[in-house]
Amino acid sequence: MVFITQFLKKASFERLWRPLASLILGAGLLLAVIPQAGAVPTDITELRVERRDDGLQLSAVVHFELPFVVEDALMKGIPLFFVVEADIYRERWYWTDPRVASATRTIRLAYQPLTRRWRINVVAGLISSSSGLRATLNQNHESLAEAVAAIQRIARWRIADVSEVAPDAAHRLEFNFRLDLSQLPRPFQIGVAGQPDWTITAQLRERLRVESPAAANGAAESK
């Protein structure tokens, strides 16, 4: 009797589990096929590093579009802060790769209602409440499209001294671009946390290739 009872329980469990397992498997396959909502599409192109007298200079173009909710926040007077980071690591097969150079800049974008113009402030390093802007570059633009285009194009940004990159060693470049939500007003941070429209980020990892100014100019002219 005990054996028959256990057999019936096992059979009932299998009859219930098999359809449920098929349903879970089917749902998993369906989720794998349906495109998932994610961050704002971004792409990094035209990245190059040139060797100049004053150091290594990075140029790149970061492609992205501002979603409507982000534009709406700008129009309401909320500035945006974009952080650009570049790290250079010397590659070693026997141990972890040490970071030999690092550079960071913050780009502030804000709308000025009185003049109806868009203002960009470029700051070396990260912005904090104690450091203020300390802007090294200020620009005014007539339209949001012009301002975003200026943010997307990074030209001759000095990221390292020439002496920091050994010519006889292999190095890796890690380039990051992101919208810094921590700089938004505190109540606003809570509302946008986890929303895909507010996730604007791009990353690139590749072997560092340093070009001479002559080679970079020749590549630009051939395009």
N, C-alpha and C positions, 0 to 999 in steps of 0.2 A: 504493500500500500504506500509506503514511504517513497519507494522508487517511482511508482506511477504518478504520485503527486509532484515530485520533483521534475519528472519528465513533462508533465502538463504545464508546470510553471515555466520551464525552459522553452517549451514550444510557444507559449503565449508571449514570452519576452521576445523571441525571435520574430514572431509575426508583427509585433509592434515596432521593433527596432529597425527591421529591414526597410519599410516604407519611410521611416523617419530619416534613416541614413541616406536613402536615395534623394529625399527632399533636400537635406543639407548639402549633399554633393552637387545637386543641380543648382542650388542657390549660389554655391561657391563658383561654379563654372559661369553662371550668369553674371556675377559681379566681376569676374575676370574679363568678360567680353565687353560689358558696358563701360564706356569711358567714365572715370571718376573725376569729380570736381576737385581741382587742385589749385596750386598757386598760380599767380599771374605768369603766363609764358614769358620766359626771358631767354636771351641768347647772346653769347659773347663772340664777336668777330673782330678781325683785323688786329689781333693782339700781337704786339712785337715789343722787344726790349732792345734799346740801342745803347751803345757805349759812347758816352760823351766825356768831355774833360772834367765836368763836375760830378760825374757819377753815371749810374744806369738809369735810363728813363723809359718808362712804360707808356705805351699808347694802346688804346683799345676802344671798341664801340660796344655798348651794352644796349641791346634792343628790348624794349618793353613798352607797353601802353598802360596809361593810368585808367583804372576802372572808374565808372561813373561815381561810385560812392567816395572814392578818393578825391576826385575833382570837386565833388560837392563839399567835402571837408575843407579843401583849399579855398573855395569861394566864400566859405563862412569864416575865414580868417585863421584857420589852423595851419601852421607851417609844417612842412615835412622835412625829415632829415634822412639823407641817404649816406651810408657808410661804405667806403671803398678801402679794401685791405689787400696788401700784397706781401707775401712772405716767401723768402728764399731759403731752401734747405740744401745742405751739402749731403749728397747721397753716400751712404756707407753700407757695405754688405754685411759687416760684422757687428754692427750696433745700430742703435736708433739714429735717425738723421738729425743732426743739430741744425737749428735755425741760425743762419748767419746774418740775415738782414730782415727788417720788418718796417713797413710804412703803412700809415693809416691817414685817411682824410675824411672829413665830414662835409657834405654838401647840403645846405639849407635852402629850401624853396618856399617862398611865401608870396601871397598876393597882397598888393597895396591898393585898397579900395579908392583912396583919394586920387591917386594918379592913374588907376586902372592899369598898372604895370606889374610885371612879375620880377621879383628880385631873387638873385642867387648869391649866397655867401659861401665861399669855399674856405674851410678851416683845416689847418694841419692838426692831425690827431683826432681824438674823440671829444665831443662837446659834453661838458658837465655843468651842473648848476654853479659851481665855484669858478670855473674857467671862463665862462662867457663865450662870446663868439670868436674874438681874436682873428677875424677874417683876414686872410691873405689875398683874397680876390673877391671883388664885388661886381656884379653884372645886373643890368636892368634889361628886360625884354618886353616887347609890345604884346606878345601872345603867349599862352601856355605852351603851345606847340614849339615855339622857339626856345622857351626855357627848358622844356624836357629834352629837346635835341641837344642843347648845351650840356645838360647833365649826362646824357648818354655817351657823349664823346669825351674820352679822357686822352689828353694830348701831352706828351712829354712830361709825365709825372716822375719826378726823381724818387726812386724807391731804394737805392743803395749806393754806397761808395764803391768805386771800382776795386779798391783794395779788399773789400769784404768778400768778393767772389774770386776764388782761386782759378786761374786759367787752366790748370792741369787737372781739375776735378770736375765731376759731374754734379749738377745742381738741379733741383726741382722748384718750379714756381707754383705757388698757390695763390690764386686771385679770387677775391670775393667781393660781391656787390649786393647790398641789401637795404631795404627800407627799415630804419630803426624805429620800431614802435615804442621803445622805452622813452623816447623823447616827446611823445604825444602827451597832452594833458592827462593827469591821472584818471579822472572819470572816463575819458575817451578810451584809454587803454583797455579798461574792463569791457567796454562794448565791442571792440574790434578784435579782441584776443581770439585766435583760432579761426577767424574768417578768411577764406581763401583770397578774397579780393584785396586783402591788406597784406598778403604774403608776396612781396616782390623781392626775389633773391636770385642770384646767379653765381655759379661757382665754376672754376676751371683749374684743373691740375694737369701739368704737363712738364716735360723736360725743358729746362731753361736753355734758350737759344739766344745768345747775345749777338746783335748785328752791329756792324760799323755804320756810321752815318752815310757813307757812300753807298753801301749795299742797300740800306733802307730807302734812300732816295731813288736808286735804280729800280727797286721793286715797285715803288709808288708810280714811277713814270711809265712802267711797262703795263700797268693796269688800264 
